[in-house]
Amino acid sequence: MRASDHMAAAYEHDEAAVRQSTWPEATAIAPGSPPTTMGLPWFRTWDTAAEHERLAAAHRGTAAAIHAAYDEACGTRPLAQVSVSPLRLYGTGGWNTTSGVIVYLSSAAGNPDRLLAELACHRAWMMLAPAGMDDCPLDLPGLVLDARGDASGVTLSLSIRDPKLVGELQRRAALDLEAGHAHD
């Protein structure tokens, strides 16, 4: 879930807590009195409003953690920079491997540490809200990145822990590389 999804869930739980705290109307039932039109009295209770409040607070906390991760990864980088995948910006080619894909990036990507920082920032940005990045390889769970390079360029290895997702990683990486070439 993205931060915006967590905030939407928190809102829904807040609304449910309000509904649960106002329905049904509280009525006093004296001991030994006959049942009312509401049915039999409850002998045990569970405060669902409090549970909804707890869940709303948990979702808000998770959303705040996602925003903090973005702030840490991206700092004051402009949106125009963080919203475009470094794979699209700097990718020049690549090939598939048994566990993922190798991508070649131009020397404009900088050194491997800078590239990994940009990739982490882009992923953190994607976690804030849906941004049309459903086909970005960085949005897959269990992705492992390894960057190596020098002044002539960087080689980035993208591998995935779940063998069932290897084909999806390869498809997404190819789309990013194609989209990058289309903007050249």
Buried (B, 14 or more C-beta within 10 A) or exposed (E): EBBBBBBBBBEBBBEBBEEBBEEEEEEEEEEEEEEEEEEEEEEEEEEEBEBBBEBBEBBBEBBEEBBEBBEEBBEEBEEEBBBBBBBBBBBBEBEBBEBBBBBBBEBEBBBBEBBBBBBBBBBBBBBBEEBEBEBBBBBBEEBEBEBEBEEEBBBBBBBBEEEEBBEBBBEBBBBBBEBBEEEE
